[in-house]
Amino acid sequence: MHSACVAVAFSLVAGSALAEGTLSLYNWGDYINPEVLTKFTEETGIAVTLDTYSSNEEMLAKIQAGATGYDIVFPSVHMNDIMLKLGLLEKTGINQHPDFKNIDPAFLRAKEDPESEYCLPYAWGTVGVFYNETVTGPVASWEDFFAIPEKTGGKITLLDDMREVLAIGLMANGKSVNSAEPADVQAATDYILSKKAAVSAFTYESMAMLSSGDIAAAHFFVGGNVFFTETPNVKYVIPTEGATMYQENICVLASAPNKENAKKFMEFYLKPEIAALNVAQQFNGTPNVPANDLTPDFIKSNPNINVQGDTMARLQIFEDIGAALKLYDRAWNTVRTAQ
């Protein structure tokens, strides 16, 4: 869900008589149910600490800058591939565990780790539009979303995320979100620039702003639904032109001080009831097939969370685009600095 809030760090410490060492997680903000960590500590005696980040790039920069002490990170698939190429991840052999049979092979998406010898598929979801229907009326497409300020006076926000924002421009033009063609990236940039006047902010804090009524709609991760279970007028939609899907994996850092404890956590997360516990609080999909049967009915019955075939066909997932990243960096700089 990547709901990126202020980075928090909390510690779940078992009684010292139980303690079997520690485990340090570095995850997206609000992207793990605290109950999962409590249960892990209860079962193993391993004390868990959690720090959070708001983007793949932020996490990678911190690890590359020499941040030590972290055991596990949760990169998106394309970042998983980048980190493997950089030699930052540890081979775990998690795919040899008997419970690995629970994982749907469709989620073994990392090109550098096709057998899941390193990382474990964790969770997946979509990035679409949240809107306050009382203010906006129905919203079905990206065009509807960008039209909200002019039509209703309500404000809208985009994520402060290079690939997610440029992806909207690429999809609006019928292109791949992984296109390395300069003309495609330029057309996507032009599309976003043509809409920029309608955008109040590029931010990860939009769920609080939507809750308070400061904005009418936001580009955000499906996990934002967690904030609106009691707010029927706030809806989530996967736009008709398409949307991105994300998948994060559980990876152990090559520099991890507690590799054995990290592997125990991966094995613990293979349990269907644990993956389901996360889904119930996160509103994400899970790659763990038997876990799907254990998730609450309101998630199973929501077609924007439990995405079906026709909608799935409109989703695209980011890949490592290699040298083309420079094109995207330049485009993003243009978008962010344009007056």
Secondary structure in CASP SS format (residue, H / E / C, confidence):
PFRMAT SS
TARGET T0000
AUTHOR 0000-0000-0000
METHOD secondary structure of the structure
MODEL  1
M C 1.00
H C 1.00
S C 1.00
A C 1.00
C C 1.00
V C 1.00
A C 1.00
V C 1.00
A C 1.00
F E 1.00
S E 1.00
L E 1.00
V C 1.00
A C 1.00
G C 1.00
S C 1.00
A C 1.00
L C 1.00
A C 1.00
E C 1.00
G C 1.00
T E 1.00
L E 1.00
S E 1.00
L E 1.00
Y E 1.00
N E 1.00
W E 1.00
G C 1.00
D C 1.00
Y C 1.00
I C 1.00
N C 1.00
P H 1.00
E H 1.00
V H 1.00
L H 1.00
T H 1.00
K H 1.00
F H 1.00
T H 1.00
E H 1.00
E H 1.00
T H 1.00
G C 1.00
I C 1.00
A E 1.00
V E 1.00
T E 1.00
L E 1.00
D E 1.00
T E 1.00
Y E 1.00
S C 1.00
S C 1.00
N H 1.00
E H 1.00
E H 1.00
M H 1.00
L H 1.00
A H 1.00
K H 1.00
I H 1.00
Q H 1.00
A C 1.00
G C 1.00
A C 1.00
T C 1.00
G C 1.00
Y C 1.00
D C 1.00
I E 1.00
V E 1.00
F C 1.00
P C 1.00
S E 1.00
V H 1.00
H H 1.00
M H 1.00
N H 1.00
D H 1.00
I H 1.00
M H 1.00
L H 1.00
K H 1.00
L C 1.00
G C 1.00
L C 1.00
L E 1.00
E C 1.00
K C 1.00
T C 1.00
G C 1.00
I H 1.00
N H 1.00
Q H 1.00
H C 1.00
P H 1.00
D H 1.00
F H 1.00
K H 1.00
N H 1.00
I E 1.00
D C 1.00
P H 1.00
A H 1.00
F H 1.00
L C 1.00
R C 1.00
A C 1.00
K C 1.00
E C 1.00
D C 1.00
P C 1.00
E C 1.00
S C 1.00
E C 1.00
Y C 1.00
C C 1.00
L E 1.00
P E 1.00
Y E 1.00
A E 1.00
W E 1.00
G E 1.00
T E 1.00
V E 1.00
G E 1.00
V E 1.00
F E 1.00
Y E 1.00
N E 1.00
E H 1.00
T H 1.00
V H 1.00
T H 1.00
G C 1.00
P C 1.00
V C 1.00
A C 1.00
S C 1.00
W H 1.00
E H 1.00
D H 1.00
F H 1.00
F H 1.00
A H 1.00
I H 1.00
P H 1.00
E H 1.00
K H 1.00
T H 1.00
G C 1.00
G C 1.00
K C 1.00
I E 1.00
T E 1.00
L E 1.00
L C 1.00
D C 1.00
D C 1.00
M H 1.00
R H 1.00
E H 1.00
V H 1.00
L H 1.00
A H 1.00
I H 1.00
G H 1.00
L H 1.00
M H 1.00
A H 1.00
N C 1.00
G C 1.00
K C 1.00
S C 1.00
V C 1.00
N C 1.00
S C 1.00
A C 1.00
E C 1.00
P H 1.00
A H 1.00
D H 1.00
V H 1.00
Q H 1.00
A H 1.00
A H 1.00
T H 1.00
D H 1.00
Y H 1.00
I H 1.00
L H 1.00
S H 1.00
K H 1.00
K H 1.00
A H 1.00
A H 1.00
V E 1.00
S E 1.00
A E 1.00
F E 1.00
T C 1.00
Y C 1.00
E C 1.00
S H 1.00
M H 1.00
A H 1.00
M H 1.00
L H 1.00
S H 1.00
S H 1.00
G C 1.00
D C 1.00
I C 1.00
A C 1.00
A E 1.00
A E 1.00
H E 1.00
F E 1.00
F E 1.00
V H 1.00
G H 1.00
G H 1.00
N H 1.00
V H 1.00
F H 1.00
F C 1.00
T C 1.00
E C 1.00
T C 1.00
P C 1.00
N C 1.00
V E 1.00
K E 1.00
Y E 1.00
V E 1.00
I C 1.00
P C 1.00
T C 1.00
E C 1.00
G C 1.00
A E 1.00
T E 1.00
M E 1.00
Y E 1.00
Q E 1.00
E E 1.00
N E 1.00
I E 1.00
C E 1.00
V E 1.00
L E 1.00
A C 1.00
S C 1.00
A C 1.00
P C 1.00
N C 1.00
K H 1.00
E H 1.00
N H 1.00
A H 1.00
K H 1.00
K H 1.00
F H 1.00
M H 1.00
E H 1.00
F H 1.00
Y H 1.00
L C 1.00
K C 1.00
P H 1.00
E H 1.00
I H 1.00
A H 1.00
A H 1.00
L H 1.00
N H 1.00
V H 1.00
A H 1.00
Q H 1.00
Q H 1.00
F C 1.00
N C 1.00
G E 1.00
T C 1.00
P C 1.00
N E 1.00
V H 1.00
P H 1.00
A H 1.00
N H 1.00
D C 1.00
L C 1.00
T C 1.00
P C 1.00
D H 1.00
F H 1.00
I H 1.00
K H 1.00
S C 1.00
N C 1.00
P C 1.00
N C 1.00
I C 1.00
N C 1.00
V C 1.00
Q C 1.00
G H 1.00
D H 1.00
T H 1.00
M H 1.00
A C 1.00
R C 1.00
L E 1.00
Q E 1.00
I E 1.00
F C 1.00
E C 1.00
D C 1.00
I C 1.00
G H 1.00
A H 1.00
A H 1.00
L H 1.00
K H 1.00
L H 1.00
Y H 1.00
D H 1.00
R H 1.00
A H 1.00
W H 1.00
N H 1.00
T H 1.00
V H 1.00
R H 1.00
T H 1.00
A C 1.00
Q C 1.00
END
